[in-house]
């Protein structure tokens, strides 16, 4: 996937404020993940949804994070609904 394809995919997922960023590896941060996907929040903050060494890896990371967050929300809803009840 190239940069243009990555931006197209990001816009499909997060709308018109989606953004992609490719950072250059540096000697100071040699293990930095260089491909970042997300969206611009409030016109100035980059809300990171996923990161990886390739665009595909960054989107897979975003998917994984979204699934984890959805599972946490579901567990919280169940606990709130059944909290205090003996099953």
Secondary structure in CASP SS format (residue, H / E / C, confidence):
PFRMAT SS
TARGET T0000
AUTHOR 0000-0000-0000
METHOD secondary structure of the structure
MODEL  1
X C 1.00
X C 1.00
X H 1.00
X H 1.00
X H 1.00
X H 1.00
X H 1.00
X H 1.00
X H 1.00
X H 1.00
X H 1.00
X H 1.00
X H 1.00
X H 1.00
X H 1.00
X H 1.00
X H 1.00
X E 1.00
X E 1.00
X E 1.00
X E 1.00
X E 1.00
X C 1.00
X C 1.00
X C 1.00
X C 1.00
X C 1.00
X C 1.00
X C 1.00
X C 1.00
X C 1.00
X C 1.00
X C 1.00
X C 1.00
X E 1.00
X E 1.00
X E 1.00
X E 1.00
X E 1.00
X E 1.00
X E 1.00
X C 1.00
X C 1.00
X C 1.00
X E 1.00
X E 1.00
X E 1.00
X E 1.00
X E 1.00
X E 1.00
X E 1.00
X E 1.00
X C 1.00
X C 1.00
X H 1.00
X H 1.00
X H 1.00
X H 1.00
X H 1.00
X H 1.00
X H 1.00
X H 1.00
X H 1.00
X H 1.00
X H 1.00
X H 1.00
X H 1.00
X H 1.00
X H 1.00
X H 1.00
X H 1.00
X H 1.00
X H 1.00
X H 1.00
X H 1.00
X H 1.00
X H 1.00
X H 1.00
X H 1.00
X H 1.00
X H 1.00
X H 1.00
X C 1.00
X C 1.00
X C 1.00
X C 1.00
X C 1.00
END
